[in-house]
Amino acid sequence: MGYKKQVAKVLFPLMANWDWASKEDYKKDWKKFRSNMDKMWDQFQDLQKASKDNAKKQWEKVFPRFMEMQQTVADALPDEKVSLPGMPAAPVSPKEFVEKAKELQEKINRHAIEAGDRTFESVVRQQQHVKEVVSEAVDNVEEKLDKKED
């Protein structure tokens, strides 16, 4: 860097970054930017994955307990069909009704877990795409820096 540019940086510090950096300085800054972005994306995705895994483990502990509680209630219900005086009997007994409800809840639970996993994978793919776009943008900037001084 020439003497006049060094003096100008000292006398006018706000003007220090007015295109006085060398091509190597810009390249170094963009490499640092890319490195920091890559590190941040990786850390963010690791954090998301750990959060999803922990939530899934917690749910896998809670859901069976919820089903056990329902079974306890179902065990206390009568086996025979009930009816009000003058009305036809119910199509199923209370115990059968709870069993059908539990089957439905287990099916819904499976589908919800699968849908959550697919959604998470989709989000990760989208983030990967954004990471690639940012990387390509940095490549474009570096190419333009190379052409600028040629």
TORPA-4810 file (N, C-alpha, C, O; in nm, 3 decimals):
<nodes>
NODE_1_0.085_-0.116_0.000_0.000_0.000_0.000_0.089_0.123_0.000_0.190_0.130_0.071_M
NODE_2_0.051_0.217_-0.080_0.132_0.338_-0.094_0.125_0.427_0.029_0.037_0.414_0.113_G
NODE_3_0.222_0.518_0.035_0.234_0.610_0.149_0.109_0.698_0.160_0.060_0.718_0.271_Y
NODE_4_0.057_0.751_0.049_-0.059_0.840_0.054_-0.182_0.768_0.109_-0.260_0.826_0.184_K
NODE_5_-0.199_0.643_0.071_-0.314_0.567_0.121_-0.302_0.543_0.271_-0.402_0.549_0.343_K
NODE_6_-0.180_0.516_0.319_-0.160_0.495_0.463_-0.188_0.624_0.540_-0.252_0.620_0.645_Q
NODE_7_-0.141_0.736_0.489_-0.165_0.865_0.554_-0.315_0.895_0.554_-0.369_0.941_0.654_V
NODE_8_-0.382_0.868_0.441_-0.526_0.893_0.433_-0.603_0.808_0.534_-0.699_0.856_0.593_A
NODE_9_-0.562_0.684_0.554_-0.629_0.598_0.651_-0.613_0.652_0.793_-0.705_0.644_0.874_K
NODE_10_-0.498_0.706_0.822_-0.474_0.762_0.955_-0.554_0.890_0.973_-0.617_0.909_1.078_V
NODE_11_-0.553_0.978_0.874_-0.620_1.107_0.886_-0.772_1.096_0.870_-0.846_1.173_0.931_L
NODE_12_-0.817_1.003_0.790_-0.960_0.988_0.765_-1.002_0.842_0.791_-1.024_0.767_0.696_F
NODE_13_-1.014_0.803_0.918_-1.040_0.662_0.949_-1.174_0.613_0.893_-1.188_0.494_0.865_P
NODE_14_-1.273_0.700_0.876_-1.400_0.655_0.822_-1.389_0.616_0.676_-1.472_0.542_0.625_L
NODE_15_-1.287_0.666_0.609_-1.268_0.636_0.468_-1.175_0.515_0.448_-1.136_0.485_0.336_M
NODE_16_-1.141_0.450_0.556_-1.040_0.344_0.549_-1.077_0.230_0.455_-0.989_0.169_0.395_A
NODE_17_-1.206_0.201_0.440_-1.246_0.087_0.359_-1.301_0.126_0.223_-1.377_0.051_0.162_N
NODE_18_-1.265_0.242_0.176_-1.316_0.289_0.047_-1.233_0.234_-0.067_-1.159_0.307_-0.132_W
NODE_19_-1.246_0.105_-0.090_-1.182_0.037_-0.202_-1.030_0.048_-0.200_-0.966_0.049_-0.305_D
NODE_20_-0.973_0.057_-0.081_-0.827_0.066_-0.073_-0.765_-0.067_-0.034_-0.643_-0.080_-0.027_W
NODE_21_-0.849_-0.165_-0.008_-0.794_-0.295_0.028_-0.746_-0.366_-0.099_-0.795_-0.340_-0.209_A
NODE_22_-0.652_-0.451_-0.081_-0.598_-0.525_-0.196_-0.691_-0.641_-0.231_-0.779_-0.678_-0.153_S
NODE_23_-0.670_-0.697_-0.348_-0.749_-0.811_-0.393_-0.732_-0.927_-0.296_-0.828_-0.999_-0.267_K
NODE_24_-0.611_-0.946_-0.246_-0.586_-1.056_-0.152_-0.664_-1.034_-0.022_-0.714_-1.130_0.038_E
NODE_25_-0.675_-0.906_0.023_-0.751_-0.878_0.144_-0.898_-0.915_0.125_-0.961_-0.976_0.211_D
NODE_26_-0.953_-0.877_0.008_-1.092_-0.911_-0.021_-1.111_-1.063_-0.027_-1.207_-1.116_0.027_Y
NODE_27_-1.018_-1.131_-0.093_-1.028_-1.277_-0.103_-1.022_-1.340_0.036_-1.097_-1.433_0.066_K
NODE_28_-0.932_-1.289_0.119_-0.918_-1.340_0.255_-1.049_-1.318_0.333_-1.094_-1.406_0.407_K
NODE_29_-1.109_-1.199_0.315_-1.234_-1.170_0.384_-1.345_-1.265_0.338_-1.424_-1.314_0.419_D
NODE_30_-1.351_-1.291_0.207_-1.455_-1.379_0.155_-1.432_-1.524_0.196_-1.527_-1.598_0.220_W
NODE_31_-1.305_-1.565_0.205_-1.276_-1.700_0.254_-1.318_-1.715_0.400_-1.374_-1.817_0.440_K
NODE_32_-1.291_-1.611_0.477_-1.330_-1.612_0.618_-1.483_-1.616_0.630_-1.538_-1.687_0.714_K
NODE_33_-1.549_-1.538_0.546_-1.695_-1.536_0.544_-1.749_-1.676_0.513_-1.838_-1.725_0.582_F
NODE_34_-1.695_-1.738_0.409_-1.741_-1.872_0.370_-1.715_-1.972_0.483_-1.802_-2.053_0.515_R
NODE_35_-1.598_-1.965_0.542_-1.566_-2.057_0.651_-1.662_-2.039_0.768_-1.712_-2.136_0.824_S
NODE_36_-1.687_-1.912_0.804_-1.779_-1.886_0.915_-1.921_-1.930_0.882_-1.990_-1.985_0.967_N
NODE_37_-1.965_-1.907_0.759_-2.099_-1.948_0.718_-2.110_-2.101_0.721_-2.209_-2.155_0.771_M
NODE_38_-2.011_-2.171_0.668_-2.014_-2.317_0.669_-2.021_-2.369_0.812_-2.100_-2.459_0.843_D
NODE_39_-1.939_-2.313_0.898_-1.936_-2.355_1.038_-2.072_-2.327_1.104_-2.124_-2.411_1.178_K
NODE_40_-2.128_-2.209_1.078_-2.256_-2.172_1.137_-2.367_-2.265_1.089_-2.447_-2.312_1.169_M
NODE_41_-2.371_-2.292_0.957_-2.474_-2.382_0.903_-2.463_-2.521_0.966_-2.564_-2.580_1.005_W
NODE_42_-2.341_-2.572_0.976_-2.322_-2.706_1.034_-2.367_-2.709_1.180_-2.435_-2.803_1.223_D
NODE_43_-2.328_-2.606_1.257_-2.368_-2.600_1.397_-2.519_-2.588_1.412_-2.580_-2.652_1.498_Q
NODE_44_-2.579_-2.506_1.326_-2.723_-2.486_1.331_-2.797_-2.616_1.299_-2.895_-2.650_1.365_F
NODE_45_-2.751_-2.687_1.198_-2.816_-2.813_1.162_-2.795_-2.919_1.270_-2.885_-2.998_1.297_Q
NODE_46_-2.677_-2.921_1.330_-2.654_-3.015_1.442_-2.749_-2.984_1.558_-2.805_-3.074_1.620_D
NODE_47_-2.766_-2.855_1.585_-2.857_-2.813_1.693_-3.001_-2.854_1.662_-3.071_-2.905_1.749_L
NODE_48_-3.044_-2.831_1.539_-3.180_-2.870_1.500_-3.200_-3.020_1.511_-3.302_-3.067_1.560_Q
NODE_49_-3.101_-3.096_1.465_-3.113_-3.242_1.469_-3.119_-3.291_1.613_-3.199_-3.379_1.646_K
NODE_50_-3.034_-3.235_1.699_-3.035_-3.275_1.840_-3.169_-3.239_1.905_-3.223_-3.316_1.985_A
NODE_51_-3.222_-3.123_1.872_-3.350_-3.080_1.928_-3.462_-3.174_1.883_-3.545_-3.215_1.965_S
NODE_52_-3.464_-3.208_1.754_-3.566_-3.299_1.701_-3.553_-3.436_1.767_-3.653_-3.495_1.808_K
NODE_53_-3.431_-3.487_1.776_-3.409_-3.619_1.835_-3.454_-3.622_1.981_-3.516_-3.719_2.025_D
NODE_54_-3.422_-3.515_2.057_-3.462_-3.511_2.197_-3.614_-3.503_2.213_-3.671_-3.568_2.300_N
NODE_55_-3.678_-3.423_2.127_-3.824_-3.413_2.132_-3.888_-3.547_2.099_-3.986_-3.588_2.161_A
NODE_56_-3.832_-3.616_2.000_-3.885_-3.747_1.961_-3.868_-3.849_2.075_-3.960_-3.926_2.104_K
NODE_57_-3.750_-3.849_2.138_-3.727_-3.941_2.251_-3.825_-3.913_2.364_-3.880_-4.005_2.425_K
NODE_58_-3.847_-3.784_2.392_-3.940_-3.746_2.498_-4.081_-3.794_2.464_-4.151_-3.849_2.550_Q
NODE_59_-4.122_-3.773_2.339_-4.256_-3.817_2.299_-4.268_-3.968_2.306_-4.373_-4.020_2.345_W
NODE_60_-4.163_-4.041_2.270_-4.166_-4.186_2.276_-4.177_-4.237_2.420_-4.218_-4.351_2.442_E
NODE_61_-4.142_-4.154_2.517_-4.162_-4.191_2.657_-4.302_-4.153_2.705_-4.364_-4.226_2.782_K
NODE_62_-4.353_-4.038_2.657_-4.481_-3.987_2.704_-4.599_-4.064_2.645_-4.693_-4.098_2.716_V
NODE_63_-4.594_-4.090_2.515_-4.709_-4.151_2.448_-4.747_-4.287_2.508_-4.865_-4.310_2.534_F
NODE_64_-4.651_-4.377_2.531_-4.690_-4.506_2.593_-4.753_-4.488_2.731_-4.843_-4.563_2.769_P
NODE_65_-4.706_-4.390_2.806_-4.766_-4.366_2.939_-4.910_-4.317_2.925_-4.998_-4.356_3.002_R
NODE_66_-4.931_-4.233_2.827_-5.065_-4.184_2.800_-5.157_-4.302_2.765_-5.270_-4.310_2.811_F
NODE_67_-5.106_-4.391_2.683_-5.185_-4.508_2.643_-5.210_-4.600_2.764_-5.317_-4.659_2.775_M
NODE_68_-5.113_-4.612_2.854_-5.131_-4.692_2.976_-5.242_-4.633_3.064_-5.324_-4.705_3.120_E
NODE_69_-5.242_-4.499_3.072_-5.346_-4.433_3.152_-5.484_-4.463_3.093_-5.579_-4.490_3.167_M
NODE_70_-5.495_-4.458_2.961_-5.623_-4.489_2.897_-5.662_-4.634_2.922_-5.780_-4.665_2.943_Q
NODE_71_-5.564_-4.722_2.919_-5.593_-4.863_2.943_-5.643_-4.884_3.086_-5.732_-4.965_3.109_Q
NODE_72_-5.588_-4.811_3.180_-5.633_-4.820_3.318_-5.780_-4.780_3.328_-5.859_-4.845_3.397_T
NODE_73_-5.817_-4.672_3.257_-5.958_-4.631_3.255_-6.042_-4.737_3.186_-6.150_-4.771_3.234_V
NODE_74_-5.993_-4.789_3.074_-6.069_-4.891_2.999_-6.093_-5.015_3.084_-6.200_-5.076_3.077_A
NODE_75_-5.994_-5.053_3.163_-6.009_-5.172_3.247_-6.118_-5.155_3.353_-6.177_-5.252_3.399_D
NODE_76_-6.145_-5.030_3.390_-6.248_-5.004_3.491_-6.389_-4.996_3.431_-6.487_-4.995_3.505_A
NODE_77_-6.398_-4.992_3.298_-6.528_-4.982_3.233_-6.594_-5.119_3.221_-6.525_-5.221_3.219_L
NODE_78_-6.729_-5.121_3.215_-6.799_-5.251_3.204_-6.783_-5.312_3.064_-6.764_-5.241_2.965_P
NODE_79_-6.791_-5.445_3.060_-6.779_-5.518_2.934_-6.910_-5.521_2.856_-6.909_-5.534_2.733_D
NODE_80_-7.022_-5.510_2.926_-7.149_-5.521_2.855_-7.193_-5.388_2.796_-7.154_-5.281_2.843_E
NODE_81_-7.274_-5.398_2.693_-7.326_-5.279_2.627_-7.428_-5.214_2.718_-7.504_-5.282_2.786_K
NODE_82_-7.429_-5.084_2.719_-7.520_-5.011_2.807_-7.627_-4.943_2.724_-7.608_-4.914_2.605_V
NODE_83_-7.739_-4.919_2.787_-7.847_-4.846_2.720_-7.931_-4.774_2.823_-7.934_-4.812_2.940_S
NODE_84_-7.996_-4.673_2.779_-8.089_-4.601_2.866_-8.224_-4.672_2.859_-8.254_-4.738_2.760_L
NODE_85_-8.303_-4.659_2.962_-8.435_-4.723_2.961_-8.518_-4.676_2.839_-8.530_-4.556_2.815_P
NODE_86_-8.571_-4.770_2.765_-8.653_-4.739_2.650_-8.573_-4.714_2.523_-8.632_-4.688_2.418_G
NODE_87_-8.440_-4.720_2.529_-8.354_-4.694_2.413_-8.284_-4.825_2.375_-8.263_-4.911_2.460_M
NODE_88_-8.249_-4.838_2.246_-8.174_-4.959_2.208_-8.033_-4.958_2.269_-7.981_-4.853_2.306_P
NODE_89_-7.976_-5.073_2.277_-7.841_-5.085_2.335_-7.738_-5.019_2.242_-7.756_-5.014_2.121_A
NODE_90_-7.630_-4.969_2.301_-7.522_-4.907_2.224_-7.457_-5.012_2.135_-7.453_-5.130_2.171_A
NODE_91_-7.406_-4.971_2.018_-7.347_-5.070_1.926_-7.223_-5.139_1.982_-7.195_-5.253_1.945_P
NODE_92_-7.151_-5.073_2.068_-7.031_-5.134_2.128_-7.029_-5.104_2.277_-7.092_-5.008_2.323_V
NODE_93_-6.957_-5.186_2.350_-6.945_-5.161_2.495_-6.845_-5.047_2.517_-6.764_-5.018_2.429_S
NODE_94_-6.849_-4.983_2.632_-6.753_-4.877_2.661_-6.607_-4.923_2.648_-6.521_-4.849_2.602_P
NODE_95_-6.583_-5.048_2.690_-6.447_-5.102_2.682_-6.405_-5.116_2.536_-6.291_-5.084_2.500_K
NODE_96_-6.495_-5.165_2.450_-6.464_-5.178_2.308_-6.441_-5.041_2.244_-6.353_-5.024_2.159_E
NODE_97_-6.521_-4.944_2.287_-6.505_-4.808_2.234_-6.366_-4.753_2.265_-6.300_-4.696_2.178_F
NODE_98_-6.321_-4.770_2.389_-6.188_-4.721_2.428_-6.079_-4.795_2.349_-5.982_-4.733_2.307_V
NODE_99_-6.095_-4.926_2.328_-5.996_-5.002_2.251_-5.987_-4.950_2.108_-5.876_-4.935_2.055_E
NODE_100_-6.100_-4.922_2.045_-6.100_-4.867_1.909_-6.035_-4.729_1.907_-5.959_-4.697_1.816_K
NODE_101_-6.064_-4.649_2.009_-6.004_-4.516_2.018_-5.851_-4.526_2.032_-5.778_-4.448_1.972_A
NODE_102_-5.806_-4.622_2.112_-5.661_-4.641_2.129_-5.595_-4.683_1.998_-5.487_-4.635_1.965_K
NODE_103_-5.660_-4.773_1.922_-5.604_-4.814_1.793_-5.590_-4.694_1.700_-5.489_-4.678_1.631_E
NODE_104_-5.693_-4.610_1.699_-5.690_-4.491_1.615_-5.577_-4.396_1.659_-5.506_-4.341_1.575_L
NODE_105_-5.562_-4.377_1.789_-5.457_-4.288_1.840_-5.318_-4.341_1.805_-5.230_-4.262_1.770_Q
NODE_106_-5.298_-4.471_1.813_-5.168_-4.527_1.778_-5.138_-4.509_1.629_-5.025_-4.480_1.591_E
NODE_107_-5.240_-4.527_1.546_-5.223_-4.505_1.402_-5.191_-4.359_1.373_-5.100_-4.329_1.295_K
NODE_108_-5.264_-4.269_1.435_-5.238_-4.125_1.416_-5.099_-4.089_1.465_-5.029_-4.009_1.403_I
NODE_109_-5.058_-4.147_1.576_-4.925_-4.121_1.630_-4.816_-4.162_1.530_-4.722_-4.086_1.506_N
NODE_110_-4.829_-4.281_1.471_-4.731_-4.327_1.372_-4.724_-4.230_1.254_-4.615_-4.191_1.211_R
NODE_111_-4.841_-4.192_1.203_-4.844_-4.101_1.089_-4.785_-3.965_1.124_-4.714_-3.905_1.044_H
NODE_112_-4.814_-3.916_1.244_-4.761_-3.786_1.287_-4.609_-3.789_1.299_-4.542_-3.694_1.259_A
NODE_113_-4.556_-3.897_1.353_-4.410_-3.909_1.365_-4.345_-3.915_1.227_-4.244_-3.850_1.203_I
NODE_114_-4.404_-3.993_1.136_-4.350_-4.001_1.000_-4.357_-3.866_0.931_-4.262_-3.826_0.863_E
NODE_115_-4.468_-3.795_0.946_-4.483_-3.663_0.884_-4.381_-3.565_0.942_-4.324_-3.484_0.869_A
NODE_116_-4.359_-3.571_1.072_-4.259_-3.484_1.135_-4.119_-3.511_1.082_-4.042_-3.419_1.057_G
NODE_117_-4.086_-3.639_1.065_-3.954_-3.675_1.011_-3.939_-3.624_0.868_-3.834_-3.572_0.831_D
NODE_118_-4.045_-3.641_0.787_-4.039_-3.593_0.647_-4.025_-3.441_0.642_-3.950_-3.388_0.560_R
NODE_119_-4.097_-3.372_0.728_-4.089_-3.226_0.732_-3.949_-3.182_0.771_-3.893_-3.090_0.711_T
NODE_120_-3.892_-3.247_0.871_-3.757_-3.211_0.914_-3.656_-3.233_0.801_-3.570_-3.149_0.776_F
NODE_121_-3.669_-3.347_0.732_-3.577_-3.375_0.621_-3.592_-3.271_0.510_-3.493_-3.232_0.448_E
NODE_122_-3.714_-3.226_0.486_-3.738_-3.123_0.384_-3.673_-2.991_0.425_-3.613_-2.923_0.342_S
NODE_123_-3.686_-2.955_0.550_-3.624_-2.831_0.598_-3.473_-2.838_0.585_-3.410_-2.740_0.544_V
NODE_124_-3.414_-2.951_0.620_-3.269_-2.968_0.609_-3.226_-2.956_0.463_-3.124_-2.893_0.433_V
NODE_125_-3.302_-3.017_0.371_-3.270_-3.006_0.227_-3.277_-2.861_0.180_-3.192_-2.816_0.103_R
NODE_126_-3.378_-2.788_0.226_-3.390_-2.647_0.188_-3.272_-2.566_0.243_-3.218_-2.480_0.173_Q
NODE_127_-3.233_-2.593_0.365_-3.118_-2.522_0.422_-2.990_-2.556_0.347_-2.906_-2.470_0.325_Q
NODE_128_-2.976_-2.681_0.307_-2.860_-2.723_0.228_-2.857_-2.645_0.097_-2.750_-2.602_0.053_Q
NODE_129_-2.973_-2.628_0.035_-2.981_-2.554_-0.091_-2.938_-2.408_-0.070_-2.864_-2.353_-0.151_H
NODE_130_-2.985_-2.346_0.037_-2.947_-2.207_0.067_-2.796_-2.199_0.090_-2.731_-2.105_0.045_V
NODE_131_-2.741_-2.297_0.160_-2.597_-2.300_0.184_-2.521_-2.306_0.052_-2.420_-2.237_0.034_K
NODE_132_-2.569_-2.388_-0.041_-2.505_-2.399_-0.173_-2.516_-2.268_-0.250_-2.421_-2.228_-0.317_E
NODE_133_-2.631_-2.201_-0.240_-2.650_-2.072_-0.310_-2.552_-1.969_-0.255_-2.491_-1.895_-0.332_V
NODE_134_-2.537_-1.963_-0.124_-2.443_-1.868_-0.063_-2.301_-1.900_-0.108_-2.223_-1.809_-0.139_V
NODE_135_-2.267_-2.027_-0.111_-2.133_-2.068_-0.154_-2.108_-2.027_-0.300_-2.000_-1.979_-0.334_S
NODE_136_-2.210_-2.047_-0.386_-2.197_-2.006_-0.526_-2.181_-1.854_-0.538_-2.106_-1.805_-0.623_E
NODE_137_-2.252_-1.780_-0.453_-2.241_-1.634_-0.456_-2.099_-1.591_-0.418_-2.043_-1.499_-0.479_A
NODE_138_-2.042_-1.656_-0.320_-1.904_-1.625_-0.280_-1.809_-1.659_-0.394_-1.716_-1.583_-0.422_V
NODE_139_-1.832_-1.771_-0.462_-1.750_-1.807_-0.578_-1.759_-1.699_-0.685_-1.658_-1.662_-0.745_D
NODE_140_-1.880_-1.648_-0.711_-1.898_-1.541_-0.810_-1.821_-1.415_-0.772_-1.758_-1.351_-0.856_N
NODE_141_-1.827_-1.380_-0.645_-1.754_-1.261_-0.598_-1.605_-1.281_-0.618_-1.535_-1.191_-0.664_V
NODE_142_-1.555_-1.399_-0.582_-1.412_-1.426_-0.598_-1.371_-1.422_-0.745_-1.264_-1.372_-0.778_E
NODE_143_-1.457_-1.475_-0.834_-1.427_-1.469_-0.977_-1.422_-1.325_-1.025_-1.334_-1.288_-1.104_E
NODE_144_-1.515_-1.243_-0.979_-1.516_-1.102_-1.020_-1.394_-1.029_-0.967_-1.340_-0.940_-1.033_K
NODE_145_-1.351_-1.066_-0.846_-1.227_-1.005_-0.793_-1.107_-1.042_-0.879_-1.020_-0.959_-0.904_L
NODE_146_-1.103_-1.167_-0.924_-0.994_-1.210_-1.011_-0.996_-1.132_-1.142_-0.891_-1.090_-1.190_D
NODE_147_-1.114_-1.114_-1.200_-1.126_-1.044_-1.328_-1.101_-0.895_-1.313_-1.057_-0.830_-1.408_K
NODE_148_-1.128_-0.842_-1.197_-1.116_-0.697_-1.173_-0.974_-0.649_-1.191_-0.952_-0.542_-1.248_K
NODE_149_-0.879_-0.726_-1.144_-0.740_-0.681_-1.152_-0.668_-0.734_-1.275_-0.554_-0.697_-1.300_E
NODE_150_-0.734_-0.819_-1.353_-0.670_-0.871_-1.474_-0.668_-0.768_-1.584_-0.618_-0.795_-1.693_D
</nodes>
